[in-house]
Amino acid sequence: MNAEPLILQMKYSDIVQGFAEAQHLTLDDALKFFYHSEVYQLMKDGVSDMHCMSEKYLIEDLEREFERGSR
């Protein structure tokens, strides 16, 4: 199932904002990471209805991905 593009854009915005705050990143850095992340790709492709998950869950998932990448 695919979400409406406008709804996805609003959700992306909330995720990037929350991720930037949680990781103490600039919005620009958070946005760059997000658009190259697995989380974004899965949401964009409509895999497993990721877009239906809460922003909190998706931010935590993005943080785990960020932590794996910084090791």
Secondary structure as the mmCIF struct_conf table of DSSP 4:
data_model
#
loop_
_struct_conf.conf_type_id
_struct_conf.id
_struct_conf.beg_label_comp_id
_struct_conf.beg_label_asym_id
_struct_conf.beg_label_seq_id
_struct_conf.end_label_comp_id
_struct_conf.end_label_asym_id
_struct_conf.end_label_seq_id
HELX_RH_AL_P HELX_RH_AL_P1 PRO A 5 GLN A 23
TURN_TY1_P TURN_TY1_P1 HIS A 24 HIS A 24
HELX_RH_AL_P HELX_RH_AL_P2 LEU A 27 TYR A 35
TURN_TY1_P TURN_TY1_P2 HIS A 36 HIS A 36
BEND BEND1 SER A 37 SER A 37
HELX_RH_AL_P HELX_RH_AL_P3 GLU A 38 ASP A 45
TURN_TY1_P TURN_TY1_P3 GLY A 46 GLY A 46
HELX_RH_3T_P HELX_RH_3T_P1 VAL A 47 CYS A 52
BEND BEND2 MET A 53 MET A 53
HELX_RH_AL_P HELX_RH_AL_P4 GLU A 55 GLY A 69
TURN_TY1_P TURN_TY1_P4 SER A 70 SER A 70
#
